[in-house]
């Protein structure tokens, strides 16, 4: 069992290293292709590309896992949906059509539709 854990840990570490090298190379290549031509900036090295990738992850993505796809929000919405009566569900659907569809008629103002759905 312990040997299996060590092998799995080694595979994960190897995957992290390979992914870091690939993403660092991709960031460096994209930077060197676009930024000097568009903004007149200097070329960067692989390590600078890797640093930019890590900085972007910290600032915009973080390093947390995305287990479950929707997490806590999806579970709360599912529980709320299941507690609705069929009439409330239909009213919710109609309100969302009026507020979120790009081709919806503007008969119901957006704020009014949102307020109706929250009741």
C-alpha positions in Angstrom: 0.0 0.0 0.0 2.8 2.4 0.9 4.6 1.6 -2.3 1.5 2.5 -4.3 1.3 5.8 -2.5 4.9 6.6 -3.3 4.4 5.7 -7.0 1.3 7.9 -7.2 3.1 10.8 -5.5 6.0 10.4 -8.0 3.6 10.4 -10.9 1.8 13.5 -9.6 5.2 15.3 -9.1 6.3 14.4 -12.6 3.0 15.6 -14.0 3.4 19.0 -12.2 7.0 19.4 -13.5 6.0 18.5 -17.1 2.9 20.8 -17.0 5.0 23.6 -15.6 7.6 23.3 -18.3 4.9 23.2 -21.0 3.0 26.2 -19.6 6.2 28.1 -19.1 7.2 27.5 -22.7 3.7 28.4 -24.0 3.7 31.7 -22.0 7.2 32.6 -23.2 6.4 31.8 -26.8 3.1 33.8 -26.8 4.8 36.7 -25.1 7.7 36.8 -27.5 5.4 36.5 -30.4 2.8 39.1 -29.5 4.1 41.6 -27.0 7.2 43.0 -28.8 5.2 43.4 -32.0 2.1 45.0 -30.3 3.6 47.0 -27.4 7.3 47.1 -28.2 8.3 45.2 -25.1 11.4 43.1 -24.6 11.7 39.3 -25.2 11.5 37.1 -22.1 13.2 33.9 -21.1 11.7 30.6 -20.1 12.0 31.3 -16.4 10.3 34.7 -16.8 7.5 33.0 -18.8 7.1 30.4 -16.0 7.1 33.3 -13.5 4.4 35.1 -15.4 2.3 31.9 -15.6 2.6 31.4 -11.8 1.8 35.1 -11.2 -1.3 34.8 -13.3 -2.4 31.6 -11.4 -2.0 33.4 -8.1 -3.8 36.6 -9.2 -6.6 35.1 -11.3 -6.9 31.4 -10.9 -5.4 30.3 -7.6 -4.2 26.7 -7.0 -7.4 25.3 -5.5 -9.0 22.2 -7.0 -12.3 22.5 -8.8 -13.9 19.3 -7.5 -17.5 18.8 -8.3 -17.9 21.4 -11.1 -20.2 23.7 -9.2 -19.4 23.1 -5.6 -21.4 24.7 -2.8 -23.4 27.0 -5.1 -24.7 24.2 -7.2 -25.8 22.2 -4.2 -27.7 25.2 -2.7 -29.4 25.9 -6.0 -30.5 22.3 -6.4 -31.9 22.2 -2.8 -33.8 25.4 -3.5 -35.1 24.1 -6.8 -36.3 20.9 -5.2 -38.1 22.8 -2.5 -40.1 24.8 -5.1 -43.6 23.9 -6.1 -44.2 23.3 -9.8 -45.9 26.7 -10.1 -42.9 28.5 -8.5 -40.6 26.6 -10.9 -42.6 27.8 -13.9 -42.6 31.3 -12.6 -38.9 31.2 -12.1 -38.4 29.8 -15.7 -40.5 32.6 -17.1 -38.6 35.2 -15.1 -35.3 33.9 -16.3 -36.5 33.9 -19.9 -37.4 37.6 -19.6 -34.1 38.6 -18.0 -31.3 36.3 -19.3 -32.2 35.4 -22.8 -30.5 37.5 -25.5 -33.6 37.4 -27.6 -36.1 38.0 -24.8 -38.7 40.7 -25.2 -38.2 43.7 -23.0 -41.8 43.5 -21.6 -40.4 42.7 -18.1 -37.7 45.1 -17.0 -34.6 43.2 -15.9 -34.6 44.4 -12.3 -38.3 43.5 -11.8 -37.7 39.9 -13.2 -34.8 39.4 -10.8 -36.8 40.7 -7.9 -39.7 38.3 -8.7 -37.3 35.4 -8.9 -35.8 36.1 -5.5 -39.2 36.1 -3.7 
